[in-house]
Amino acid sequence: MNVTLLPSDALLRVAAEAARRSHGLSGSSRRTLPLRVGTRASPLALVQTRHFLNRLSHFCPVLRDLEAFQEHQISTEGDRNLTQRLAEIGGKGLFAKEIHEALQAGHIDFAVHSLKDLETHLPDDLVLACTMTREDARDVIIRRDRSVEVDPNDPFAALPEGAVVGCASVRRQAQMLARRPDLRFCLLRGNVQTRLAKLADGACDATLLALAGLRRLGLEDRADIILEPEHMLPASGQGIVGVTVRRSDEELRELLGAIEDLEARWVSTAERALLDVLDGSCRTPIGGYARIENNELYLRGLVASEDGSFILHRELRGAPHDAAAIGREVGAMLKRDTPADIFAEMTRD
Ligand SMILES: NCc1[nH]cc(CCC(=O)O)c1CC(=O)O
């Protein structure tokens, strides 16, 4: 099959048309407003949620009214436990469990997530109904002292010998240590603003963040060294916002599905399938990044050891509608070529 890719704007127009035609929340809907949306309470989560609600109301005139939505801020384990590395708390559902429970109990109608923080296996009665257009997937380094000039071909060389990097992600740590074994890492958790404040206070010499988060918070000027995927492979789903809903809520599923970005659906399907094969908890450094090039889906995956002494990349291209199979295949290649002890570490208690 030949897949013709439309530019994102055209895709959205097609989706809007579909949304208008669908019976989703038309005048005949018996659903009562407001729609209740679940979100984490961090500034980034709230910006993402409000952005999504704008999009949704833009395409569904019944929802133009400000009163159409009610925001439910939900605190998750990942928000409360700020003293441990994500890998130690033991990742799955860390930022979503309480939100899933609110959906299942019918306290909310849908929920907005950073796809990066959403586990690959959702509870059976919930579905990922919508993936929004990807914001930039790249990671950035932010240094306290920006005086050393950056060589784009060797971005990690801009950090001083023995610099202390504040970071809670084993994926970022492993890829930096592979190139700069002299660097030291300390735990830096909390929301984006908190981390930037701690960096400014001297808690560390540098930190790493997703460019997507900085952009959405209007903090893009803080981005110091933008890392290309060749130097730092992003996490599966990084930069993509996804929306979950009850499987049984067909009306909302149809509406949300009609406004999703098909390209974001394809790349996230591939990236999440890869993670799924590797049983991706936060415990082992895993990266996955896909993009659409010339109507083809290109996926690159990474498995590493925490200390960066082992780094493995594998990649494949194929038809976008084979996204899940491509993801599983790259995952299987990574698994096959990774020494068993690295996965042993992954399943340790
Ligand atoms: N776990 C935190 C988190 N989840 C999603 C983002 C960034 C936004 C995105 O990837 O869509 C961040 C912050 C960061 O990694 O810098």
The ligand as an ORCA input file, in Angstrom:
! r2SCAN-3c Opt
* xyz 0 1
  N       9.253     12.924     33.349
  C       9.249     14.319     33.151
  C       8.845     14.732     31.783
  N       7.879     14.134     31.074
  C       7.786     14.736     29.853
  C       8.713     15.752     29.834
  C       8.994     16.660     28.723
  C       7.900     16.822     27.703
  C       7.794     15.697     26.741
  O       8.693     14.852     26.611
  O       6.752     15.663     26.057
  C       9.382     15.764     31.057
  C      10.455     16.675     31.484
  C      11.792     16.385     30.879
  O      12.111     15.222     30.594
  O      12.568     17.323     30.697
*
